[in-house]
Amino acid sequence: MLRAEANDELQTVVWERLREGEDPWEFMEELPTVDELVVWMLRAELIREDDERRPSPARDYRLLRQIALDHPPLTRTVWTMLGRLDQAS
C-alpha cells in the first residue's frame, strides 16, 4: 500500500514538473525511487510518533536501521540511503 501511495506521489511530482516545462532528462535522476520515498514516509511516521522531534544524526541512523529490520524488502534501499548520508557528512 505504501509503495502505491509513493508511486502516486512521484507521478504527481513528475507531472507537475513536466507541466512547468522542465526537461525530464534533467530532473528524473534527482527524484527518489518509490522505495526511497516509502522509507522517507516511514521515517516521517516514526518522527510524528516521537512528538515530532527532529532526530539527531545517531537517532536518524537508528530510525532508518529499524525501518530496514521492520520492512525487509526495503533493507537494500535503507542501506543505500545510509551510505549516501555517510558520504554527505
TIMI-2910 file (N, C-alpha, C, CB; in pm, 1 decimal, decimal comma, always signed):
<rs>
+----------+----------+----------+----------+----------+----------+----------+----------+----------+----------+----------+----------+------+
!      n_x !      n_y !      n_z !     ca_x !     ca_y !     ca_z !      c_x !      c_y !      c_z !     cb_x !     cb_y !     cb_z ! resn !
+----------+----------+----------+----------+----------+----------+----------+----------+----------+----------+----------+----------+------+
!    +81,5 !   -118,7 !     +0,0 !     +0,0 !     +0,0 !     +0,0 !    +86,7 !   +126,2 !     +0,0 !    -93,2 !     -0,8 !   +119,9 !  Met !
!   +193,8 !   +126,8 !    +81,8 !   +282,5 !   +243,3 !    +85,0 !   +351,2 !   +264,2 !    -49,2 !   +387,2 !   +227,4 !   +195,2 !  Leu !
!   +385,9 !   +155,0 !   -115,5 !   +450,0 !   +169,3 !   -246,3 !   +354,3 !   +232,1 !   -347,2 !   +498,7 !    +32,7 !   -297,5 !  Arg !
!   +229,0 !   +195,1 !   -342,7 !   +130,6 !   +253,8 !   -433,9 !   +114,5 !   +402,9 !   -405,3 !     -5,5 !   +181,5 !   -421,1 !  Ala !
!   +108,8 !   +437,8 !   -277,3 !    +97,4 !   +578,9 !   -239,8 !   +221,4 !   +657,5 !   -283,4 !    +76,8 !   +592,3 !    -87,6 !  Glu !
!   +338,5 !   +599,4 !   -262,2 !   +462,9 !   +665,7 !   -302,3 !   +469,8 !   +680,3 !   -453,5 !   +584,8 !   +587,4 !   -251,2 !  Ala !
!   +427,4 !   +577,9 !   -525,4 !   +426,7 !   +584,8 !   -671,5 !   +334,7 !   +695,8 !   -720,0 !   +383,4 !   +450,6 !   -731,4 !  Asn !
!   +216,6 !   +706,4 !   -660,6 !   +124,1 !   +814,4 !   -696,7 !   +187,1 !   +950,8 !   -671,1 !     -7,3 !   +801,5 !   -618,0 !  Asp !
!   +253,5 !   +964,3 !   -557,6 !   +318,2 !  +1091,1 !   -522,4 !   +427,0 !  +1126,4 !   -623,5 !   +378,0 !  +1083,6 !   -380,7 !  Glu !
!   +508,7 !  +1028,5 !   -659,6 !   +615,4 !  +1053,5 !   -757,4 !   +558,1 !  +1091,6 !   -893,5 !   +705,2 !   +929,8 !   -771,4 !  Leu !
!   +453,6 !  +1023,7 !   -934,1 !   +391,3 !  +1055,5 !  -1062,8 !   +336,7 !  +1198,3 !  -1063,0 !   +278,5 !   +955,4 !  -1094,0 !  Gln !
!   +283,8 !  +1241,1 !   -949,3 !   +234,1 !  +1378,0 !   -936,9 !   +348,2 !  +1478,2 !   -950,0 !   +161,8 !  +1397,2 !   -802,8 !  Thr !
!   +459,9 !  +1448,6 !   -884,8 !   +576,8 !  +1537,4 !   -893,6 !   +626,4 !  +1545,7 !  -1037,5 !   +690,4 !  +1487,9 !   -800,7 !  Val !
!   +636,4 !  +1431,2 !  -1103,6 !   +681,4 !  +1429,2 !  -1243,5 !   +586,1 !  +1510,2 !  -1330,1 !   +691,5 !  +1283,9 !  -1296,4 !  Val !
!   +456,9 !  +1487,1 !  -1314,0 !   +357,1 !  +1557,8 !  -1393,9 !   +367,8 !  +1708,7 !  -1373,9 !   +216,1 !  +1509,8 !  -1358,0 !  Trp !
!   +379,8 !  +1751,8 !  -1249,5 !   +389,1 !  +1895,8 !  -1221,1 !   +514,2 !  +1956,9 !  -1284,0 !   +389,7 !  +1920,5 !  -1069,2 !  Glu !
!   +625,5 !  +1886,7 !  -1275,2 !   +749,6 !  +1940,1 !  -1331,6 !   +742,3 !  +1944,7 !  -1484,2 !   +870,1 !  +1855,2 !  -1286,7 !  Arg !
!   +677,9 !  +1845,4 !  -1543,5 !   +659,5 !  +1847,2 !  -1688,5 !   +568,7 !  +1963,2 !  -1730,2 !   +600,7 !  +1713,3 !  -1736,9 !  Leu !
!   +463,5 !  +1985,4 !  -1653,5 !   +372,3 !  +2097,0 !  -1683,3 !   +442,5 !  +2231,9 !  -1672,2 !   +251,8 !  +2093,8 !  -1588,9 !  Arg !
!   +543,7 !  +2240,4 !  -1585,5 !   +620,2 !  +2364,3 !  -1570,9 !   +725,6 !  +2379,3 !  -1680,0 !   +686,8 !  +2368,9 !  -1434,3 !  Glu !
!   +731,6 !  +2281,7 !  -1769,7 !   +822,2 !  +2290,7 !  -1883,0 !   +961,6 !  +2236,3 !  -1858,7 !   +833,0 !  +2430,1 !  -1924,3 !  Gly !
!   +980,8 !  +2167,8 !  -1747,7 !  +1113,6 !  +2112,6 !  -1720,1 !  +1140,7 !  +1992,3 !  -1810,1 !  +1126,2 !  +2072,4 !  -1571,4 !  Glu !
!  +1266,6 !  +1973,7 !  -1841,0 !  +1310,2 !  +1862,5 !  -1923,8 !  +1328,6 !  +1739,0 !  -1835,9 !  +1441,6 !  +1897,3 !  -1999,0 !  Asp !
!  +1255,9 !  +1629,3 !  -1863,8 !  +1268,4 !  +1510,8 !  -1778,4 !  +1409,7 !  +1454,0 !  -1774,9 !  +1173,3 !  +1404,3 !  -1825,2 !  Pro !
!  +1487,2 !  +1475,1 !  -1880,4 !  +1624,8 !  +1426,7 !  -1880,6 !  +1708,5 !  +1497,5 !  -1774,3 !  +1687,6 !  +1446,4 !  -2018,6 !  Trp !
!  +1664,5 !  +1616,3 !  -1735,2 !  +1739,9 !  +1693,0 !  -1636,2 !  +1697,4 !  +1665,4 !  -1492,8 !  +1725,6 !  +1839,1 !  -1664,2 !  Glu !
!  +1571,1 !  +1625,9 !  -1470,1 !  +1527,2 !  +1611,9 !  -1331,4 !  +1497,8 !  +1469,0 !  -1285,5 !  +1406,3 !  +1693,3 !  -1311,7 !  Phe !
!  +1483,2 !  +1375,0 !  -1374,3 !  +1443,2 !  +1240,4 !  -1333,3 !  +1543,7 !  +1173,6 !  -1240,1 !  +1423,2 !  +1154,4 !  -1454,9 !  Met !
!  +1671,5 !  +1198,1 !  -1261,2 !  +1772,5 !  +1132,9 !  -1176,9 !  +1776,8 !  +1188,6 !  -1035,9 !  +1908,6 !  +1146,6 !  -1239,6 !  Glu !
!  +1726,7 !  +1310,6 !  -1015,7 !  +1729,3 !  +1368,5 !   -881,8 !  +1608,9 !  +1326,8 !   -797,0 !  +1734,8 !  +1519,1 !   -891,5 !  Glu !
!  +1508,9 !  +1265,4 !   -857,8 !  +1391,6 !  +1220,0 !   -783,4 !  +1423,1 !  +1090,3 !   -709,9 !  +1271,2 !  +1200,5 !   -877,9 !  Leu !
!  +1364,2 !  +1072,6 !   -591,5 !  +1386,4 !   +946,1 !   -520,4 !  +1313,9 !   +832,0 !   -591,2 !  +1338,6 !   +956,9 !   -373,4 !  Pro !
!  +1357,6 !   +710,7 !   -563,0 !  +1285,0 !   +594,0 !   -613,6 !  +1158,8 !   +576,6 !   -529,2 !  +1374,4 !   +464,2 !   -609,6 !  Thr !
!  +1071,0 !   +490,2 !   -573,9 !   +949,6 !   +461,7 !   -497,6 !   +987,3 !   +408,2 !   -359,5 !   +859,4 !   +359,9 !   -573,2 !  Val !
!  +1082,6 !   +315,0 !   -353,4 !  +1122,3 !   +259,3 !   -223,8 !  +1187,8 !   +364,7 !   -134,0 !  +1218,1 !   +141,8 !   -244,4 !  Asp !
!  +1266,9 !   +455,1 !   -191,1 !  +1325,1 !   +561,9 !   -109,9 !  +1215,4 !   +650,7 !    -52,0 !  +1423,6 !   +646,1 !   -193,5 !  Glu !
!  +1116,7 !   +679,7 !   -131,3 !  +1006,1 !   +761,4 !    -83,2 !   +929,4 !   +688,9 !    +27,4 !   +911,7 !   +797,3 !   -199,0 !  Leu !
!   +912,5 !   +557,8 !    +13,7 !   +847,3 !   +478,7 !   +118,7 !   +928,5 !   +488,2 !   +247,8 !   +831,6 !   +330,0 !    +74,7 !  Val !
!  +1059,7 !   +476,6 !   +238,4 !  +1144,4 !   +486,8 !   +357,7 !  +1127,7 !   +623,5 !   +422,3 !  +1292,6 !   +462,2 !   +322,2 !  Val !
!  +1127,3 !   +730,8 !   +342,8 !  +1109,5 !   +865,0 !   +398,9 !   +972,7 !   +879,5 !   +464,2 !  +1127,1 !   +971,6 !   +290,0 !  Trp !
!   +870,9 !   +816,8 !   +405,2 !   +736,5 !   +822,1 !   +464,1 !   +733,7 !   +748,7 !   +598,8 !   +632,4 !   +760,2 !   +367,2 !  Met !
!   +796,5 !   +633,1 !   +604,5 !   +803,0 !   +558,0 !   +730,0 !   +883,0 !   +634,6 !   +835,2 !   +865,6 !   +419,3 !   +706,5 !  Leu !
!   +990,8 !   +698,5 !   +793,3 !  +1072,1 !   +779,9 !   +883,9 !   +987,8 !   +894,4 !   +940,2 !  +1197,7 !   +835,5 !   +810,8 !  Arg !
!   +911,8 !   +959,7 !   +854,2 !   +826,8 !  +1070,5 !   +898,9 !   +723,7 !  +1021,7 !  +1000,7 !   +755,9 !  +1136,2 !   +778,6 !  Ala !
!   +670,7 !   +903,1 !   +978,7 !   +575,3 !   +844,3 !  +1072,5 !   +639,3 !   +823,7 !  +1209,5 !   +522,2 !   +710,9 !  +1018,3 !  Glu !
!   +762,1 !   +771,4 !  +1210,2 !   +832,6 !   +749,2 !  +1336,7 !   +862,2 !   +881,4 !  +1407,3 !   +963,2 !   +672,3 !  +1312,2 !  Leu !
!   +894,8 !   +983,4 !  +1332,0 !   +920,3 !  +1114,8 !  +1391,4 !   +791,4 !  +1170,4 !  +1451,6 !   +977,7 !  +1213,0 !  +1285,5 !  Ile !
!   +679,4 !  +1156,2 !  +1380,5 !   +549,8 !  +1202,1 !  +1433,8 !   +517,1 !  +1131,9 !  +1565,3 !   +436,8 !  +1177,0 !  +1331,1 !  Arg !
!   +544,9 !  +1002,6 !  +1571,5 !   +518,1 !   +925,2 !  +1693,2 !   +606,4 !   +969,4 !  +1809,2 !   +539,0 !   +776,6 !  +1666,7 !  Glu !
!   +718,3 !  +1034,5 !  +1778,5 !   +811,3 !  +1081,5 !  +1881,5 !   +790,8 !  +1231,5 !  +1906,5 !   +958,4 !  +1052,9 !  +1839,7 !  Asp !
!   +665,3 !  +1274,5 !  +1908,3 !   +629,0 !  +1415,6 !  +1931,2 !   +693,1 !  +1511,0 !  +1831,6 !   +668,3 !  +1456,6 !  +2070,9 !  Asp !
!   +718,2 !  +1460,8 !  +1711,7 !   +771,6 !  +1540,1 !  +1600,7 !   +906,5 !  +1605,8 !  +1629,9 !   +673,0 !  +1645,9 !  +1563,8 !  Glu !
!   +982,0 !  +1544,0 !  +1719,3 !  +1117,8 !  +1594,9 !  +1746,7 !  +1211,2 !  +1550,0 !  +1635,5 !  +1170,2 !  +1545,1 !  +1885,7 !  Arg !
!  +1289,7 !  +1644,6 !  +1585,2 !  +1387,8 !  +1611,4 !  +1481,1 !  +1495,2 !  +1521,9 !  +1542,3 !  +1451,6 !  +1741,1 !  +1419,3 !  Arg !
!  +1523,9 !  +1411,2 !  +1477,4 !  +1623,6 !  +1320,1 !  +1533,5 !  +1765,9 !  +1371,0 !  +1513,0 !  +1609,0 !  +1182,4 !  +1471,4 !  Pro !
!  +1850,9 !  +1336,8 !  +1608,3 !  +1993,7 !  +1362,9 !  +1591,8 !  +2044,7 !  +1269,4 !  +1482,1 !  +2073,0 !  +1341,8 !  +1727,2 !  Ser !
!  +2165,1 !  +1293,6 !  +1430,0 !  +2217,6 !  +1201,1 !  +1328,0 !  +2222,8 !  +1056,6 !  +1376,9 !  +2356,8 !  +1244,6 !  +1285,0 !  Pro !
!  +2259,2 !  +1036,0 !  +1502,4 !  +2266,3 !   +899,4 !  +1555,9 !  +2126,3 !   +837,8 !  +1564,2 !  +2333,4 !   +899,1 !  +1695,8 !  Ala !
!  +2030,7 !   +914,9 !  +1608,7 !  +1892,6 !   +865,5 !  +1618,2 !  +1835,3 !   +840,4 !  +1478,7 !  +1803,7 !   +966,5 !  +1695,4 !  Arg !
!  +1867,0 !   +926,9 !  +1384,5 !  +1821,6 !   +909,1 !  +1247,1 !  +1874,5 !   +777,4 !  +1191,0 !  +1866,8 !  +1027,4 !  +1159,0 !  Asp !
!  +2000,9 !   +749,4 !  +1216,8 !  +2061,9 !   +623,5 !  +1173,2 !  +1985,3 !   +505,7 !  +1232,5 !  +2211,5 !   +617,3 !  +1214,4 !  Tyr !
!  +1951,9 !   +512,8 !  +1362,4 !  +1877,4 !   +404,5 !  +1427,3 !  +1735,9 !   +392,1 !  +1370,0 !  +1870,8 !   +428,1 !  +1579,1 !  Arg !
!  +1671,9 !   +506,3 !  +1341,0 !  +1538,3 !   +501,9 !  +1279,6 !  +1542,0 !   +427,6 !  +1146,5 !  +1483,6 !   +644,5 !  +1258,8 !  Leu !
!  +1638,4 !   +463,8 !  +1064,1 !  +1647,8 !   +400,0 !   +932,4 !  +1680,7 !   +251,2 !   +944,9 !  +1754,2 !   +470,1 !   +846,9 !  Leu !
!  +1769,0 !   +216,7 !  +1037,7 !  +1800,3 !    +73,9 !  +1058,6 !  +1676,6 !     -1,5 !  +1104,0 !  +1913,4 !    +57,0 !  +1162,6 !  Arg !
!  +1596,1 !    +61,7 !  +1191,2 !  +1474,7 !     -3,5 !  +1239,4 !  +1376,5 !    -25,2 !  +1124,9 !  +1409,1 !    +79,8 !  +1350,8 !  Gln !
!  +1368,8 !    +69,3 !  +1034,8 !  +1282,4 !    +52,9 !   +916,5 !  +1328,0 !    -68,8 !   +836,4 !  +1284,8 !   +181,1 !   +827,1 !  Ile !
!  +1458,8 !    -83,2 !   +818,8 !  +1511,8 !   -198,6 !   +745,3 !  +1476,8 !   -329,2 !   +815,8 !  +1664,2 !   -186,8 !   +729,2 !  Ala !
!  +1483,5 !   -329,8 !   +948,3 !  +1450,0 !   -451,2 !  +1023,1 !  +1300,3 !   -481,1 !  +1016,7 !  +1494,5 !   -437,5 !  +1169,2 !  Leu !
!  +1218,5 !   -378,1 !  +1025,1 !  +1072,9 !   -396,6 !  +1024,2 !  +1017,1 !   -426,3 !   +885,1 !  +1005,6 !   -273,3 !  +1079,8 !  Asp !
!  +1087,6 !   -384,3 !   +782,6 !  +1040,3 !   -399,1 !   +644,0 !  +1154,2 !   -456,5 !   +558,2 !   +990,9 !   -260,9 !   +586,0 !  His !
!  +1178,8 !   -586,5 !   +568,8 !  +1291,8 !   -647,9 !   +497,5 !  +1302,3 !   -616,2 !   +348,4 !  +1283,8 !   -793,6 !   +512,9 !  Pro !
!  +1190,6 !   -602,6 !   +273,6 !  +1206,5 !   -568,4 !   +131,9 !  +1272,7 !   -431,2 !   +109,6 !  +1070,9 !   -570,6 !    +64,0 !  Pro !
!  +1275,0 !   -345,9 !   +212,7 !  +1335,4 !   -212,9 !   +198,8 !  +1480,2 !   -208,0 !   +248,6 !  +1252,5 !   -110,7 !   +274,4 !  Leu !
!  +1533,6 !   -321,0 !   +293,5 !  +1667,0 !   -323,2 !   +353,9 !  +1773,6 !   -266,6 !   +260,4 !  +1703,8 !   -465,3 !   +393,4 !  Thr !
!  +1777,1 !   -312,9 !   +137,9 !  +1879,3 !   -265,2 !    +42,5 !  +1866,7 !   -114,5 !    +21,3 !  +1866,3 !   -339,2 !    -93,7 !  Arg !
!  +1745,4 !    -66,5 !     +8,8 !  +1722,0 !    +77,3 !    -10,6 !  +1771,0 !   +156,2 !   +110,0 !  +1572,1 !   +105,4 !    -34,9 !  Thr !
!  +1738,6 !   +108,8 !   +231,3 !  +1782,2 !   +178,8 !   +352,9 !  +1933,9 !   +186,7 !   +357,8 !  +1728,6 !   +108,0 !   +479,1 !  Val !
!  +2002,4 !    +76,2 !   +331,4 !  +2149,0 !    +77,3 !   +339,7 !  +2210,0 !   +167,0 !   +231,8 !  +2204,3 !    -65,7 !   +326,6 !  Trp !
!  +2149,1 !   +170,6 !   +115,3 !  +2195,1 !   +262,3 !    +10,3 !  +2180,0 !   +406,4 !    +56,1 !  +2116,7 !   +239,5 !   -120,9 !  Thr !
!  +2065,2 !   +437,3 !   +116,0 !  +2041,6 !   +573,2 !   +164,5 !  +2138,8 !   +609,7 !   +277,5 !  +1896,4 !   +587,7 !   +212,9 !  Met !
!  +2163,3 !   +514,9 !   +367,6 !  +2258,5 !   +540,9 !   +475,4 !  +2398,0 !   +565,3 !   +420,0 !  +2260,9 !   +424,0 !   +574,2 !  Leu !
!  +2435,7 !   +491,7 !   +316,5 !  +2565,4 !   +512,0 !   +253,1 !  +2578,2 !   +652,2 !   +194,1 !  +2587,3 !   +407,8 !   +144,6 !  Gly !
!  +2470,3 !   +699,5 !   +131,7 !  +2471,3 !   +836,1 !    +77,1 !  +2479,9 !   +940,3 !   +187,3 !  +2346,4 !   +860,8 !     -7,2 !  Arg !
!  +2409,2 !   +915,6 !   +298,0 !  +2414,1 !  +1010,5 !   +409,5 !  +2554,9 !  +1017,0 !   +468,7 !  +2312,3 !   +971,1 !   +518,4 !  Leu !
!  +2621,5 !   +901,4 !   +477,0 !  +2759,3 !   +898,9 !   +527,9 !  +2853,3 !   +976,5 !   +436,8 !  +2808,5 !   +754,4 !   +542,4 !  Asp !
!  +2833,4 !   +964,7 !   +307,0 !  +2917,4 !  +1035,7 !   +211,1 !  +2895,5 !  +1185,8 !   +217,8 !  +2890,3 !   +985,9 !    +70,5 !  Gln !
!  +2772,5 !  +1227,4 !   +248,4 !  +2740,1 !  +1369,8 !   +255,0 !  +2797,6 !  +1434,4 !   +380,6 !  +2588,9 !  +1389,8 !   +250,8 !  Ala !
!  +2825,2 !  +1354,3 !   +483,4 !  +2876,1 !  +1413,0 !   +608,3 !  +3022,6 !  +1445,4 !   +603,3 !  +2851,1 !  +1320,8 !   +722,4 !  Ser !
+----------+----------+----------+----------+----------+----------+----------+----------+----------+----------+----------+----------+------+
</rs>
